Amino acid sequence: MAATIALPETELRAAIKEAVAAGFERQLALTQELTRQASIRGHEKSAQDVMEGALRERGYAVDRWQLDPASILSHPGASPIDVSYAEASNVVGTLEPKGGAIGRSLLINGHVDVVPTGPLDMWAAPPFEPTIKDGWLEGRGAGDMKAGLVAALAAIDALGHAGYRPASRLHFASVVEEESTGNGALACHQRGYQGEAALIPEPTGEALVRANLGVVWFTVDVKGVPAHVHESRSGVNAIKAMRRVFRALDDIEVLWNASKRLDPWFRDHPHPISINVGKIEGGDWASSVPSWCRLHVRAGFYPSVAPEDALTEIGRAIEEAFRRDPALAKNPPTISCNGFHTRGYILQPGSEAETMLREVHETLNGEKLSAITFPAYLDARVMALYDKVPTLVYGPKARAIHGFDEAVDLASLERVTEAMALFIAGWCGLEPKG
């Protein structure tokens, strides 16, 4: 490994700052173009077309491939797949140094997939028509995380504008499936894309993520006994029976939050564990006792817990709730994992990569870089657990992520772009662009 690369000198820092400012309009235009792509799950192709074009235009060697479920599922870190991957592709652009590498290699990773919008009439403006208002760029995915992904590309552009390029191998990965399985980033790992450190510009509010939770997605299916409403007491209402599942999930959430004192990373978080019922469906006819009901659930758990152990504990609690009712005990609910099945991870303090990012942040902002715990999923778990490299999750301020009128703070975005440019310069080293 090369010796630690010092931060760029004052004159170079000024040149990079000027280059970021000069390129910000172009950066914002690409961010808006990417945000216009309605890249919800299964419809990411147009967004990846935009990213592939941007990388090719800049001279990256580009690799684009369709995700292969069989290959992904052969890895122990894979999540179950219950949708078609026919239109699911990753895009990776690579820059190789022209001379001998003098710094260290880096993987930059970000995702283009976004969550559904919900009712359109509850947005102030159409979610895929990005709007700038009071210093914020609004639109679905603008915050999570298209602005950060483009910012990382703009950071490398700024180095070029200043006359330099990374002096070590740099992979720039634009992935899918971050919002549902994490299999996109895992497919990059399987294809051999990694660095001696990784950088993920998720919207962290200009803080560094120290640890994040493991996550599972699962469904709970309850069967009832159908009947006409005139003799409804002869049936078993599956939708009403699901109330027992709600109570069991609430009890587990309370129990796991109460145990946060045992976790060194999340003990100070006000409410680290959330078990969210994100979707419910059931029944066939308003005048029939419903014979079926299904919940779609997301549960978080501490980094020390394996996903299968979390699911086992949840399953026992639900089964016990049904066992107490003779009418329901005959048809116990079934639980199936249908998405995230991932462990959490911890960024151990003290890595050279973290030290360098801290120095960059403090130089630019005049204040210490804060470290936060993140009670949700991050693709960083792939690099941290399987590449075993320091993985820095650091990005701009955003608001209403997964909500209405999602937005990213443009002033924060420009600061983060400059910070990433300086970090890349320091970590990878620089060589003349020409």
C-alpha positions in Angstrom: 0.0 0.0 0.0 1.2 3.5 -0.9 2.1 5.9 1.9 -0.6 8.3 3.0 -1.2 10.9 0.4 -1.2 14.4 1.9 -4.1 16.8 1.3 -3.6 19.0 -1.7 -1.8 22.2 -1.0 -3.6 25.5 -0.5 -3.2 26.6 -4.1 -4.6 23.3 -5.4 -7.5 23.4 -3.0 -8.4 26.9 -4.3 -8.3 25.6 -7.9 -10.6 22.7 -7.0 -13.0 25.0 -5.2 -13.1 27.2 -8.2 -13.6 24.2 -10.5 -16.5 22.9 -8.4 -18.2 26.3 -8.6 -17.6 26.7 -12.3 -19.1 23.2 -13.0 -22.0 23.4 -10.6 -24.5 24.5 -13.3 -23.6 21.5 -15.4 -23.7 19.3 -12.4 -27.2 20.6 -11.5 -28.4 20.0 -15.1 -27.3 16.4 -15.0 -28.9 15.9 -11.6 -32.2 17.3 -13.0 -32.0 15.0 -16.1 -31.4 12.0 -13.8 -34.2 13.0 -11.5 -36.6 13.2 -14.4 -36.2 9.4 -14.9 -39.0 7.6 -13.1 -36.6 4.9 -11.9 -38.8 2.9 -9.5 -38.1 -0.8 -9.2 -38.2 -2.5 -12.6 -38.0 0.8 -14.5 -34.4 1.9 -13.9 -33.3 1.5 -17.6 -33.6 5.2 -18.6 -31.7 6.4 -15.5 -28.9 3.9 -16.2 -28.9 5.1 -19.9 -28.3 8.6 -18.5 -25.4 7.5 -16.3 -23.9 5.3 -19.0 -23.9 8.3 -21.4 -22.4 10.6 -18.8 -19.6 8.2 -18.1 -18.8 7.5 -21.7 -18.8 11.3 -22.5 -16.2 11.7 -19.9 -13.9 9.0 -21.2 -14.5 6.3 -18.6 -14.2 2.6 -19.6 -17.8 1.5 -19.2 -19.2 -1.9 -18.2 -22.9 -2.4 -18.2 -24.5 -5.7 -17.5 -27.9 -7.2 -16.6 -28.2 -8.6 -13.1 -28.1 -12.4 -13.0 -30.4 -13.8 -10.2 -28.7 -17.2 -10.2 -25.3 -15.7 -9.7 -26.4 -13.3 -7.1 -28.2 -15.9 -5.1 -25.1 -18.0 -4.9 -23.6 -15.4 -2.5 -24.3 -15.6 1.2 -25.1 -11.9 1.3 -27.8 -12.1 -1.3 -31.4 -11.2 -0.6 -34.4 -13.1 -2.0 -35.6 -12.0 -5.4 -39.3 -11.9 -6.2 -39.4 -9.7 -9.3 -38.0 -9.9 -12.8 -34.4 -8.5 -13.3 -35.0 -8.3 -17.1 -34.5 -4.6 -17.1 -32.2 -4.4 -14.0 -28.6 -3.4 -15.0 -25.6 -2.0 -13.3 -23.2 0.6 -14.9 -19.6 0.9 -13.8 -17.2 3.4 -15.2 -13.4 2.9 -14.6 -10.5 5.4 -14.7 -7.0 3.9 -14.8 -3.9 6.0 -14.1 -1.8 6.9 -17.1 1.4 6.5 -15.1 2.2 4.1 -12.2 -0.4 4.3 -9.4 0.9 6.6 -6.6 -2.1 6.6 -4.4 -4.8 4.1 -3.5 -7.7 2.7 -5.4 -11.3 3.8 -4.7 -14.8 2.6 -5.4 -17.6 5.2 -5.6 -21.0 3.6 -5.3 -24.5 5.1 -5.6 -28.0 4.0 -6.7 -30.5 5.2 -9.2 -33.5 3.3 -8.0 -36.2 5.3 -6.1 -39.2 4.4 -4.1 -42.8 4.9 -5.4 -44.3 8.4 -5.2 -47.6 7.8 -3.5 -50.6 9.9 -4.5 -49.5 12.5 -7.0 -52.0 15.1 -5.8 -50.1 15.3 -2.5 -46.9 16.7 -4.2 -46.5 20.4 -4.6 -45.1 19.7 -8.1 -45.0 16.6 -10.2 -42.3 14.3 -8.6 -40.4 13.6 -11.7 -40.3 17.2 -12.9 -37.4 18.5 -10.7 -38.1 22.0 -9.4 -35.7 24.5 -7.7 -37.3 26.4 -4.9 -35.6 28.4 -2.1 -32.2 26.8 -2.6 -33.6 23.2 -2.8 -34.0 20.9 -5.7 -37.3 19.0 -5.3 -38.2 15.7 -6.9 -38.4 12.0 -6.2 -34.9 10.7 -5.9 -33.3 14.1 -5.8 -32.2 13.6 -2.2 -32.0 9.8 -2.2 -29.6 9.7 -3.9 -29.3 11.0 -7.4 -27.9 14.4 -6.4 -25.1 12.6 -4.4 -24.3 10.2 -7.2 -24.0 13.1 -9.7 -22.0 15.1 -7.2 -19.4 12.3 -7.0 -19.0 12.4 -10.8 -18.8 16.2 -10.7 -16.1 16.0 -8.0 -13.9 14.0 -10.5 -14.9 16.5 -13.2 -13.6 19.3 -11.0 -10.2 17.6 -10.7 -10.1 17.5 -14.5 -11.1 21.1 -14.8 -8.1 21.9 -12.5 -5.9 19.9 -14.8 -5.6 16.6 -12.9 -7.0 13.1 -12.8 -6.9 10.4 -10.1 -3.5 8.7 -10.0 -4.9 5.3 -8.9 -7.7 3.1 -10.3 -11.2 4.5 -9.6 -14.4 2.6 -10.2 -17.6 4.6 -10.4 -20.6 2.3 -9.8 -24.2 3.3 -10.6 -26.4 0.4 -9.2 -30.0 -0.7 -8.8 -31.9 -2.6 -6.1 -30.6 -0.5 -3.2 -34.2 0.3 -2.1 -35.3 -3.4 -2.0 -32.5 -6.0 -1.8 -29.0 -4.6 -2.0 -28.4 -7.1 -4.7 -27.1 -4.4 -7.2 -24.1 -3.5 -5.1 -23.5 -7.2 -4.4 -23.4 -7.9 -8.1 -20.7 -5.3 -8.4 -18.7 -7.0 -5.7 -19.1 -10.4 -7.5 -17.9 -8.8 -10.7 -14.7 -7.8 -9.0 -15.3 -4.0 -8.6 -13.7 -2.8 -5.4 -11.1 -0.4 -4.1 -8.9 0.0 -1.1 -11.7 2.3 0.2 -15.3 3.0 -0.8 -17.2 6.2 -0.8 -21.0 6.4 -1.0 -22.6 9.9 -1.2 -26.0 9.1 0.4 -27.8 12.1 1.9 -26.4 12.0 5.5 -26.5 15.7 6.2 -22.8 16.1 5.8 -22.1 13.5 8.5 -20.3 10.2 8.4 -22.2 7.0 9.0 -20.5 5.0 11.8 -22.9 2.0 11.8 -26.2 0.9 10.2 -28.8 -1.7 11.0 -29.5 -5.0 9.4 -32.8 -5.2 7.6 -35.3 -7.8 6.5 -38.4 -7.6 4.4 -41.0 -10.2 4.8 -44.7 -11.0 4.3 -47.1 -12.4 6.8 -50.0 -14.4 5.4 -53.1 -15.1 7.5 -55.9 -17.5 6.4 -59.4 -17.2 7.5 -62.7 -19.0 6.8 -65.0 -17.3 4.3 -68.7 -16.9 5.0 -71.6 -14.8 3.9 -72.2 -11.7 6.1 -75.6 -13.0 7.2 -73.7 -15.8 9.0 -70.4 -14.0 9.6 -69.9 -15.7 13.0 -69.4 -19.0 11.2 -66.4 -17.6 9.5 -62.9 -16.4 10.6 -62.1 -12.9 9.5 -58.5 -12.9 8.3 -58.2 -9.1 8.2 -59.4 -8.8 11.8 -57.1 -11.7 12.8 -54.2 -9.7 11.5 -54.6 -7.3 14.5 -52.7 -10.0 16.5 -49.8 -9.7 14.1 -49.7 -5.9 14.6 -49.6 -6.3 18.3 -46.9 -8.9 18.1 -44.8 -6.7 15.9 -45.3 -3.7 18.2 -44.2 -5.8 21.2 -41.0 -6.9 19.3 -40.2 -3.3 18.4 -40.6 -2.2 22.0 -38.4 -5.2 23.2 -35.6 -4.6 20.7 -35.5 -0.8 21.4 -35.3 -1.6 25.1 -32.2 -3.7 24.4 -30.3 -0.8 22.7 -28.3 -0.3 25.9 -26.5 -3.5 25.0 -25.4 -2.2 21.6 -22.3 0.1 21.7 -23.2 1.9 18.5 -27.0 2.4 18.9 -27.4 2.8 22.6 -27.6 6.6 22.3 -30.0 6.6 19.4 -33.5 7.7 20.5 -35.4 5.0 18.6 -33.1 2.7 16.5 -35.5 -0.1 15.8 -38.5 0.4 13.6 -40.7 -2.5 12.4 -42.8 -0.9 9.6 -46.0 -2.3 8.1 -45.6 -0.8 4.6 -48.5 -2.5 2.8 -51.6 -4.5 3.6 -53.9 -6.4 1.3 -56.7 -8.9 1.8 -60.2 -10.0 1.1 -62.2 -10.3 -2.1 -65.7 -8.9 -1.5 -67.2 -6.4 0.9 -70.1 -8.7 1.8 -67.9 -11.8 2.4 -65.9 -12.6 5.5 -62.3 -12.3 4.2 -60.4 -15.6 3.9 -57.0 -14.1 3.4 -54.8 -11.1 4.4 -51.2 -10.3 3.7 -48.9 -7.8 5.4 -45.6 -6.5 3.9 -43.2 -5.7 6.7 -39.8 -4.2 7.1 -37.8 -4.8 10.3 -34.5 -3.4 11.4 -32.1 -5.0 13.9 -28.7 -4.4 15.4 -25.4 -5.1 13.5 -24.6 -8.0 15.9 -27.8 -9.9 14.9 -28.1 -12.2 11.8 -31.2 -11.7 9.7 -32.3 -15.3 10.1 -32.2 -14.9 13.9 -34.3 -11.7 13.7 -36.9 -13.5 11.5 -37.0 -16.4 13.8 -37.7 -14.2 16.9 -40.4 -12.4 15.0 -42.0 -15.6 13.8 -42.1 -17.1 17.3 -43.9 -14.0 18.6 -46.5 -14.1 15.9 -47.1 -17.8 16.2 -47.5 -17.4 20.0 -50.1 -14.7 19.5 -52.2 -17.0 17.3 -51.7 -20.1 19.5 -53.7 -18.3 22.2 -56.9 -18.3 20.0 -58.4 -21.7 19.2 -60.1 -20.4 16.1 -56.8 -19.1 14.7 -54.5 -21.8 16.0 -55.8 -24.2 13.3 -54.4 -22.0 10.5 -51.1 -20.4 11.8 -49.7 -17.5 9.8 -46.9 -18.0 7.3 -43.9 -15.8 7.0 -41.8 -15.4 3.9 -38.8 -13.2 3.2 -39.3 -11.3 0.0 -36.6 -8.6 -0.1 -33.8 -7.3 2.2 -32.1 -10.1 4.1 -29.0 -8.2 5.1 -26.7 -7.8 8.1 -25.8 -4.4 9.4 -22.2 -3.2 9.5 -19.9 -1.0 11.6 -17.2 1.5 10.3 -14.5 0.9 12.8 -12.9 4.2 13.9 -9.4 5.1 13.0 -8.9 4.1 9.3 -6.7 6.3 7.1 -9.7 6.9 4.8 -11.8 8.2 7.6 -9.0 10.4 8.9 -8.5 11.9 5.5 -12.2 12.6 5.1 -12.3 14.2 8.5 -9.4 16.5 7.6 -11.1 17.5 4.4 -14.4 18.2 6.1 -12.9 20.2 8.9 -10.7 22.2 6.5 -13.7 23.2 4.4 -16.3 23.7 7.1 -14.3 24.8 10.1 -16.0 22.2 12.3 -15.6 18.6 13.2 -17.1 15.9 11.1 -19.9 14.3 13.1 -20.5 10.5 13.1 -24.0 9.1 13.1 -25.7 5.8 13.3 -28.1 5.0 10.5 -31.2 2.9 11.4 -31.9 1.7 7.9 -30.2 -0.1 5.0 -27.1 1.1 3.2 -25.2 -0.5 0.3 -22.0 0.1 2.4 -22.6 -3.2 4.0 -21.4 -4.9 0.8 -18.0 -3.2 0.9 -17.6 -3.3 4.6 -18.6 -7.0 5.1 -17.3 -8.6 1.9 -14.6 -6.3 0.5 -13.5 -5.6 4.1 -12.4 -2.1 3.3 -13.3 1.2 5.0 -16.5 2.4 3.6 -17.4 6.1 4.0 -21.0 7.1 3.7 -21.1 10.9 3.4 -23.4 13.2 1.5 -25.5 16.3 1.3 -28.4 17.5 3.4 -31.8 16.3 2.2 -35.4 16.4 3.4 -38.6 14.3 3.1 -36.7 11.3 1.8 -39.3 8.7 0.7 -41.9 11.4 1.4 -43.7 14.1 -0.5 -41.7 17.0 -1.9 -38.4 15.2 -1.4 -35.5 17.6 -1.9 -31.8 18.2 -1.6 -30.1 21.4 -0.3 -28.1 22.9 -3.1 -25.6 24.8 -0.9 -24.9 21.6 0.9 -24.6 19.7 -2.3 -21.9 22.1 -3.6 -19.9 21.8 -0.3 -20.1 18.0 -0.4 -18.9 18.0 -4.1 -15.9 20.0 -3.1 -15.2 17.7 -0.1 -15.4 14.6 -2.3 -13.0 16.2 -4.9 -10.5 16.9 -2.2 -10.9 13.5 -0.7 -10.4 11.8 -4.1 -7.3 13.9 -4.7 -5.8 13.0 -1.3 -6.7 9.3 -1.4 -6.0 8.4 -5.0 -3.3 11.0 -5.6 -3.2 13.1 -8.7 -1.5 13.1 -12.0 -1.7 15.6 -14.9 -4.8 15.2 -16.9 -3.0 15.5 -20.2 
